[in-house]
């Protein structure tokens, strides 16, 4: 076959076929009387082999070595190509995310584009101080895309930067909630913890509903963050988790204060008192738990907690008895 027909059948341009010939990669077996290149079936097969290897990202030099050297091992080269491709895809994804963030900010001109790119660079800085500054000092006339803030808050490990991000996201209102709520379905518990803290900083019935769902999260820390936020909003469904925090000694002071606030509602006070008394009965031999429960009782309305604390002042453990007696005296005063 002449070069034109080979080009039509193989899809490789005549220019590239000539290039292959010059490199010695695919040389036609013969020549016509007029000196034109004439390809045999084996030559065409080699062309297809070359194209197959090129489709994997091999350079022409690597293709030649693969076809000519019988001792050539493909595993190392393929592994290297995989790593390079993964790196390239990561860079391409970063670029795509950056372009989407710029597009979401609805820039009115190139100045707006430059400002949002500066923000993106700030959020991507290895310096926590620089990231925090980027969040707290945005250009006032350029809206920060909530998707960008949500993505940052779900990955930020520094507590100060995370706090700034949560503040900025809370200011976004409903859009902020919609952007960060998918984080509550992440497989990584740490991502869900960051998401629930961000949602706890938001107001409104929709955020409360998401927090109520979080009370069933398999991760205890997520449940605790949700319970503290819900308790401050007067949601009584948080009571069991809050009482459990007092028993476990995890953020027990905060939990006790929230339980006390809930107990200002007479309809909830009886439920909280019953839960605390039940835990006292469940831990007769654990003075540390009983002390924490006594301290939580001191946050309850005096009329409800006084009698329980007086009984505790006769506890078999001296430390429990002394603390309960002192707390009962405070309530009496």
C-alpha positions in Angstrom: 0.0 0.0 0.0 1.1 3.5 -0.8 1.4 6.1 2.0 -2.0 7.8 1.1 -3.9 4.6 1.4 -2.1 3.7 4.7 -3.0 7.1 6.1 -6.7 6.6 5.2 -6.9 3.1 6.8 -4.9 3.9 9.9 -6.0 7.4 10.6 -2.4 8.5 10.9 -1.5 11.5 8.7 0.9 11.2 5.9 3.1 13.8 7.6 3.3 11.7 10.7 4.0 8.6 8.7 6.9 10.4 7.1 8.1 11.4 10.5 8.0 7.8 11.7 10.1 6.9 8.7 12.6 9.6 9.4 13.0 8.4 13.0 13.3 4.8 11.9 10.2 3.9 13.9 8.1 2.6 11.0 10.0 2.2 7.8 8.1 1.0 4.7 9.3 -2.3 3.5 9.7 -1.2 -0.1 9.6 1.5 -2.7 7.8 1.7 -5.9 9.7 2.2 -9.3 8.9 5.9 -8.9 10.4 5.9 -5.4 7.2 6.2 -3.4 6.9 4.5 0.0 5.2 1.1 -0.2 4.0 -0.4 3.1 3.5 -4.1 3.7 0.9 -5.6 6.0 3.6 -6.0 8.7 4.4 -2.3 8.4 0.8 -1.4 8.9 0.6 -3.6 12.0 3.6 -1.8 13.4 1.9 1.5 12.8 -1.0 0.3 14.9 1.3 -0.9 17.6 3.0 2.6 17.7 -0.4 4.3 18.0 -1.5 2.0 20.8 1.6 2.8 22.8 1.4 6.5 22.1 -2.2 6.4 23.4 -0.8 5.4 26.8 1.3 8.5 26.9 4.6 7.1 25.8 7.0 9.3 23.9 8.2 8.2 20.5 11.6 7.3 22.0 9.9 5.2 24.6 7.7 3.6 21.9 10.8 2.7 19.9 12.5 1.1 22.9 9.4 -0.9 23.8 9.1 -2.3 20.2 12.8 -2.9 19.6 14.2 -4.1 23.0 12.9 -7.6 23.9 14.3 -7.1 27.5 12.3 -3.9 28.0 10.1 -4.2 31.1 6.8 -2.3 30.8 5.9 -2.3 34.5 8.2 0.4 35.7 7.4 2.7 32.7 3.6 2.1 33.1 3.9 2.8 36.8 5.7 6.1 36.1 3.0 7.0 33.5 0.3 6.4 36.1 2.0 8.7 38.6 2.5 11.4 36.0 -1.1 11.1 34.9 -2.4 11.3 38.5 -0.3 14.4 39.1 -1.7 16.0 35.9 -5.3 15.1 36.8 -4.8 16.6 40.2 -3.5 19.9 38.7 -6.3 19.9 36.2 -8.9 19.3 39.0 -7.4 22.2 41.0 -7.6 24.4 37.9 -11.2 23.3 37.3 -12.1 24.1 41.0 -10.5 27.5 40.7 -12.4 28.3 37.5 -15.7 27.2 39.0 -15.0 29.4 42.1 -14.3 32.4 39.8 -17.5 31.6 37.8 -19.6 31.3 41.0 -18.5 34.8 42.1 -20.1 36.2 39.0 -17.2 38.6 38.2 -18.2 41.8 36.5 -14.7 42.3 35.1 -11.1 41.2 35.3 -10.5 43.1 38.5 -13.1 40.9 40.2 -11.4 37.8 38.7 -8.1 38.9 40.1 -9.6 39.5 43.6 -11.2 36.0 43.8 -7.9 34.4 42.6 -6.1 36.3 45.3 -8.6 34.8 47.8 -8.1 31.3 46.4 -4.3 31.7 46.8 -4.7 32.9 50.3 -6.9 30.0 51.3 -4.4 27.6 49.7 -1.5 29.1 51.6 0.5 26.8 53.9 0.4 29.7 56.5 -2.5 29.5 58.9 -2.3 33.2 59.5 -2.4 33.9 55.8 -5.5 31.7 55.4 -7.2 33.4 58.3 -6.4 36.8 56.9 -7.8 35.8 53.5 -11.1 34.8 55.1 -11.5 37.8 57.4 -10.4 40.5 54.9 -12.1 39.7 51.6 -12.8 42.3 49.0 -16.1 43.8 50.0 -17.4 44.2 46.5 -16.7 40.6 45.5 -18.9 37.9 46.9 -17.1 34.9 48.2 -18.6 31.7 46.7 -20.2 29.6 49.5 -19.0 26.4 47.8 -15.5 27.7 48.2 -16.0 28.5 51.9 -17.7 25.2 52.5 -14.9 23.2 50.8 -12.4 25.1 52.9 -14.2 24.6 56.2 -14.5 20.9 55.7 -10.7 20.5 55.2 -9.3 23.2 57.5 -7.4 21.7 60.5 -6.3 24.9 62.2 -9.0 25.9 64.8 -8.5 29.7 64.3 -8.9 29.5 60.6 -11.8 27.1 60.9 -13.5 29.5 63.2 -13.1 32.3 60.7 -14.4 30.1 57.9 -17.5 29.1 60.0 -18.2 32.8 60.7 -18.0 33.7 57.0 -20.1 30.7 56.1 -22.8 31.6 58.6 -23.0 35.0 57.1 -23.9 33.4 53.8 -27.3 32.2 55.2 -29.2 29.5 53.4 -26.6 29.2 50.7 -24.0 28.4 53.3 -26.1 25.6 54.8 -26.8 24.1 51.4 -23.1 24.1 50.6 -21.8 22.5 53.8 -24.6 20.1 54.6 -23.3 17.4 52.2 -20.3 17.2 54.6 -22.6 15.5 57.1 -22.8 12.5 54.8 -19.0 12.1 54.4 -17.4 8.8 55.2 -14.7 10.6 57.2 -15.8 11.3 60.7 -13.4 14.3 60.9 -15.2 15.9 57.9 -18.6 15.4 59.6 -17.2 17.0 62.8 -16.2 20.1 60.9 -19.5 20.2 59.1 -21.6 20.0 62.3 -19.5 22.8 63.9 -20.2 25.0 60.8 -23.9 24.2 60.9 -24.1 24.9 64.6 -22.9 28.4 63.9 -25.9 29.0 61.6 -29.4 30.0 62.6 -32.8 28.9 61.3 -35.1 25.9 61.2 -33.2 24.2 58.4 -29.9 24.2 60.3 -31.8 22.9 63.4 -33.2 20.0 61.3 -29.8 19.1 60.1 -28.4 19.1 63.6 -31.3 16.9 64.8 -30.3 14.4 62.2 -26.7 14.5 63.5 -27.9 13.2 66.9 -28.0 9.8 65.2 -24.5 10.1 63.8 -22.2 7.1 64.6 -19.5 9.4 65.8 -19.8 10.5 69.4 -18.1 13.8 68.8 -20.5 14.7 66.0 -23.4 13.9 68.3 -22.0 16.0 71.1 -21.5 19.0 69.0 -25.0 18.7 67.6 -26.5 18.3 71.1 -24.8 21.4 72.5 -26.1 23.4 69.6 -29.6 22.0 69.8 -29.8 22.4 73.5 -29.0 26.1 73.2 -31.9 26.3 70.8 -34.3 24.7 73.3 -34.5 21.3 71.5 -35.3 18.7 74.1 -34.2 15.8 71.9 -30.6 16.7 72.9 -31.2 15.9 76.6 -30.0 12.2 76.5 -26.8 13.1 74.7 -26.1 16.1 77.0 -26.7 13.9 80.1 -24.4 11.3 78.6 -21.7 14.0 78.2 -22.0 14.8 81.9 -21.6 11.1 82.8 -18.6 10.6 80.5 -16.9 13.8 81.5 -16.7 15.1 77.9 -17.5 18.8 77.8 -19.5 18.1 80.9 -19.5 21.7 82.2 -20.9 23.0 78.9 -23.4 20.2 78.8 -24.5 21.0 82.4 -25.0 24.6 81.6 -27.1 23.8 78.5 -29.2 21.4 80.6 -29.7 24.1 83.1 -30.9 26.5 80.4 -33.3 23.8 79.1 -34.6 23.3 82.6 -35.9 26.9 82.8 -38.8 25.5 80.8 -40.9 23.6 83.4 -42.0 21.1 80.7 -38.4 20.1 80.2 -37.1 20.4 83.8 -38.8 17.2 84.9 -37.3 15.3 82.0 -33.8 16.6 82.8 -34.1 15.9 86.5 -35.3 12.4 85.9 -32.4 11.7 83.6 -29.8 13.0 86.1 -31.4 11.0 89.0 -31.4 7.9 86.9 -27.7 8.3 86.2 -27.0 8.7 89.9 -28.7 5.4 90.6 -26.8 3.8 87.7 -23.4 4.8 89.1 -23.5 4.1 92.9 -19.8 3.2 93.0 -18.3 5.9 90.8 -17.6 9.0 92.8 -16.2 10.9 89.8 -19.5 10.5 87.9 -21.6 11.3 90.9 -19.6 14.5 91.5 -20.2 15.6 87.9 -23.9 14.8 88.2 -24.1 16.8 91.5 -22.4 19.8 89.7 -25.0 19.4 86.9 -27.8 19.4 89.4 -26.6 22.7 90.7 -27.4 24.2 87.3 -31.1 23.1 87.7 -33.9 25.2 89.2 -33.3 25.2 93.0 -36.8 23.9 93.8 -36.1 20.8 91.7 -32.5 20.1 92.6 -32.3 21.0 96.3 -33.7 17.8 97.7 -31.6 15.5 95.5 -28.4 17.4 96.6 -29.4 17.1 100.2 -29.7 13.4 99.9 -26.3 13.3 98.1 -24.8 15.2 101.0 -25.1 11.9 102.9 -23.3 9.9 100.2 -21.0 7.1 101.3 -18.2 8.8 99.4 -16.9 11.7 101.4 -15.9 13.8 98.4 -19.3 13.4 96.9 -21.0 14.3 100.2 -19.0 17.4 100.7 -19.5 18.8 97.2 -23.2 18.0 97.3 -23.5 19.7 100.7 -21.8 22.8 99.5 -23.9 23.0 96.3 -27.1 22.5 98.3 -26.0 25.4 100.6 -25.5 27.6 97.5 -29.0 26.7 96.4 -30.4 27.4 99.8 -28.6 30.8 99.9 
